[in-house]
Amino acid sequence: MNGEMLFAAMVLMGIGYMILSGIMGIKWGLLYRVTGNLWVGLGDHLFNNTVATNMLHVISLTGADELQIVRIMIAQLISFVFVLAVYSKNKKQPDDPRLQENGTILIKTGGNHHVNPIL
């Protein structure tokens, strides 16, 4: 019958979607940390739904797209690695020990202390 799926394929697809949800949640959190903007994650979700999910349907002999989760996982893993690389590159450096609570840096010059704002 059209649209039927084997039980093993159904279980695999369910496990795949649970893993996929975790990867996408972490990726969107990293995107927010890098940009400070929720719209970037929403744009990523739109791109994922448009390209990896809706444009790449394949019909098998049973009529169901049993390998859809594999294509989506590959696309999300590639995207996740890219976002992780960007996050690692943009990660904040360790705190400067001269950093003051008010956002300024204390600079010592010859016995006088000067406070310069961080730009």
N, C-alpha and C positions, 0 to 999 in steps of 0.2 A: 504494500500500500504506500502511496506517496507520503513522504514526510516521516516515515517510521525510522527508528534508530535502534541499533543493538544496545542491550543493557550495559555492556562494557564501555561502549562509546559514550553513553549517557553519564556513567560514573566518571569517566575520564574528563568529560566536558565540565561536570560539576566541580571536580577538584581543581581543574584548570582555572575556572572562573573565580574560585576562592583565592588561589595564589595570585591571579591577575588583579583582583581587588586590592590585595595587600601591596603589590608592586606599584599600582597606580596611586594609592594613597600616599605611600612614601615619596613617590616622584612628585606629586602635587605639593606635598609639604616642603620638599627641597626647592621646588620652583618658587614657592612663597618666600622661603628664607633668602633666596638669591635676589629676588626682585622686590619683595615687600608688597606684592600686588596679587590679588586673587584672580584677576582677569587672565593672567598667563596660564594658569592651570585650567581655566575654563576654555581657553583657546586650544590647549593641548587636548582636552577632552573632545572638543568639536572636531579637531583634525583626526583624532583616533577613530571617532564614530564615522566620519565621512570616508576616510581612506581604508583603514584596516578592517572595518566591520561591514560597512554598507556597500562599498564598491567592489569588493573581492569575494563575491559569493560563487561557490562552485557546487554544482549538483552532482551527486554520486548516483550509483545504480539504485540505491534505496530512496533517493529523492531528498535526503537530508544532507546538509552541509556538515559532515562529521569532522572535517579537518579545520573548521573555522577557528576553533580555539587555538590551534597550532599557529595559524597565521597571525592571530591577534597577539599571542604570547611572544612570537618572534619580533613583531613590530614594537611591542611594549618593552621588551628587553633591550632592543637597540636604542630606543628612546631613553630608557632608564640609564643606560651606560653613558649616553651623551649628557643627560642632565646631571648625573653624578660627577662627571668630569668637569663640567662648568661649575658645579657647587664646590668641588675640591679646589679648583683654581681660585675662586672668589672668596673662599673661606677667610674669615677675619684672622689676622695675625695675632699672636699672643699679646696680651695687654702690656702696654708700656708702663714700667714701674713708676715713671714720673707723672703719669696721668692722675689728675686731681678729680675729685668727685663732681666738680662743676663743669667738666669737659675741657679743662685747660691743662697744658703741660708745663711743669715747673722746670725752668732751665737755669742752671747755676753758671754765672760768669764772674769769675774773679772775686768772690766773696759776697756779691750782691745776688739776690734771687729775683729773677724776672719771670712773670707769668705771661705766657703767650697763648692765645686762644687757638684751638685746633680748627683748621679750615676745612 
